[in-house]
Amino acid sequence: MINVAIIIGSTRPGRKGEAVAGWVHDRAVKRGDARFEVVDLAEFALPPLDEPMPAITGRYTRPHTRTWAAKIASFDAFVFVTPEYNHSAPGPLKNAIDFLYAEWTNKAVGFVGYGSAGGSRAIEHLRLVVSCLQVAHVSAQVELSLFTDFEDFTAFRPAERHENTLTTLLDQVIAWSSALKVLRTGEHHAA
Ligand SMILES: Cc1cc2nc3c(=O)[nH]c(=O)nc-3n(C[C@H](O)[C@H](O)[C@H](O)COP(=O)(O)O)c2cc1C
C-alpha cells in the first residue's frame, strides 16, 4: 500500500497549518486505499541547511539530516500543506526540501495551500522546486481562502467544495505514486 505523508509546511506558534493538515488527514484516512500520516516539520527542528555537501550526493553528516531523511524515505507520496509567505512558500519548508534529494525522487506530490489568494503563489513556486527533485506534482490543488474558509480569519471552516478537490488530488497522488513504483524499486532496469 502507498504511504502518504501530509507535511505541515509552517512551523510558527499559532499556525493554521495544523488545522488544515488535520482536515486533510481526516478525509484521507476514510479512503482505505493508502496509508496517511501527518508529518510536522516543527518536530524535526531542522536548522538552516548545514550539510557540507549538496543533498544530491547523499553524503549526510548531521544527525538531524539522517532523522529527516529516514522519515521522508519511508513514504511513497506527499501532500504539502503550505501557507503563502510573501508570495512564496515558508522558508522552513523550502529548507526542509533542500536538505534531501533521493528521498523525494520518483514520488508524487499534491499541494494544499492557504492564504489570501488560496496559497496559489506558494504552490506555483513549490512546483518549480519539486520539479528539480524529479517529483511528480499533480495538477489538482486545494486553495483555501483566509477570507472564506477561516471564520474571522482564524477558525478553520472550509467550504464543502474543497472536499471534492481534495479527493481528486489524492486520487492523482496515489495513481502517480503507484505508477512510479517501478522507478523507485529499480525494476525498469531488469525489463
Ligand atoms: C511572513 C508572512 C508573510 C505572509 N505573506 C502572505 C502573502 O504573501 N500572501 C498571503 O496570501 N498571505 C500571506 N501571509 C498570511 C498567511 O497566509 C497567513 O498568516 C497564514 O495563516 C500563515 O500560515 P500559518 O498560520 O500556518 O503559519 C503571510 C504571513 C506571514 C507570517
PDBQT file of the ligand as one rigid body, heavy atoms in Angstrom, charges set to zero:
ROOT
HETATM    1  C1  LIG A 201       5.788  36.308   6.916  1.00  0.00    +0.000 C 
HETATM    2  C2  LIG A 201       4.391  36.213   6.386  1.00  0.00    +0.000 A 
HETATM    3  C3  LIG A 201       4.143  36.617   5.092  1.00  0.00    +0.000 A 
HETATM    4  C4  LIG A 201       2.858  36.478   4.556  1.00  0.00    +0.000 A 
HETATM    5  N1  LIG A 201       2.654  36.792   3.261  1.00  0.00    +0.000 NA
HETATM    6  C5  LIG A 201       1.473  36.445   2.691  1.00  0.00    +0.000 A 
HETATM    7  C6  LIG A 201       1.316  36.564   1.277  1.00  0.00    +0.000 A 
HETATM    8  O1  LIG A 201       2.187  36.978   0.557  1.00  0.00    +0.000 OA
HETATM    9  N2  LIG A 201       0.138  36.175   0.748  1.00  0.00    +0.000 N 
HETATM   10  C7  LIG A 201      -0.879  35.674   1.519  1.00  0.00    +0.000 A 
HETATM   11  O2  LIG A 201      -1.919  35.305   0.981  1.00  0.00    +0.000 OA
HETATM   12  N3  LIG A 201      -0.760  35.578   2.869  1.00  0.00    +0.000 NA
HETATM   13  C8  LIG A 201       0.392  35.945   3.452  1.00  0.00    +0.000 A 
HETATM   14  N4  LIG A 201       0.551  35.814   4.804  1.00  0.00    +0.000 N 
HETATM   15  C9  LIG A 201      -0.593  35.396   5.594  1.00  0.00    +0.000 C 
HETATM   16  C10 LIG A 201      -0.568  33.898   5.792  1.00  0.00    +0.000 C 
HETATM   17  O3  LIG A 201      -1.026  33.228   4.641  1.00  0.00    +0.000 OA
HETATM   18  C11 LIG A 201      -1.439  33.535   6.990  1.00  0.00    +0.000 C 
HETATM   19  O4  LIG A 201      -0.965  34.254   8.104  1.00  0.00    +0.000 OA
HETATM   20  C12 LIG A 201      -1.400  32.054   7.278  1.00  0.00    +0.000 C 
HETATM   21  O5  LIG A 201      -2.210  31.791   8.393  1.00  0.00    +0.000 OA
HETATM   22  C13 LIG A 201       0.016  31.592   7.594  1.00  0.00    +0.000 C 
HETATM   23  O6  LIG A 201       0.057  30.214   7.761  1.00  0.00    +0.000 OA
HETATM   24  P1  LIG A 201       0.392  29.574   9.190  1.00  0.00    +0.000 P 
HETATM   25  O7  LIG A 201      -0.659  30.123  10.145  1.00  0.00    +0.000 OA
HETATM   26  O8  LIG A 201       0.234  28.084   9.033  1.00  0.00    +0.000 OA
HETATM   27  O9  LIG A 201       1.767  30.000   9.547  1.00  0.00    +0.000 OA
HETATM   28  C14 LIG A 201       1.800  35.975   5.366  1.00  0.00    +0.000 A 
HETATM   29  C15 LIG A 201       2.079  35.609   6.684  1.00  0.00    +0.000 A 
HETATM   30  C16 LIG A 201       3.353  35.700   7.188  1.00  0.00    +0.000 A 
HETATM   31  C17 LIG A 201       3.620  35.228   8.595  1.00  0.00    +0.000 C 
ENDROOT
TORSDOF 0
